[in-house]
């Protein structure tokens, strides 16, 4: 089981992939990356709590890169 910083890195990379491909079904109704889709990308279970912790920082860096 992947833990710690490596786990966070893999989840963040998966979030970036979802944002880059921009497929509607990859996101929840509230605009967050779907934890089930993230789990399929990284090949381990990503919880909604993990996603909620990491999503704001990834979204911020994506926003900064777009400027």
C-alpha angles and dihedrals in degrees: 000000000000112000142175124004093352091056091049091048092052093048091048091050090050091051090052090051091053092049091048095051091043099201113167095224091057091072136061124241088264092055099255122131110267110252091215092055091046089051091055092051096049096035095232134082113278112195124216088241091057091047091049091052095049102034098076094054093046091047090050094051091047089051092050092050090053093057 
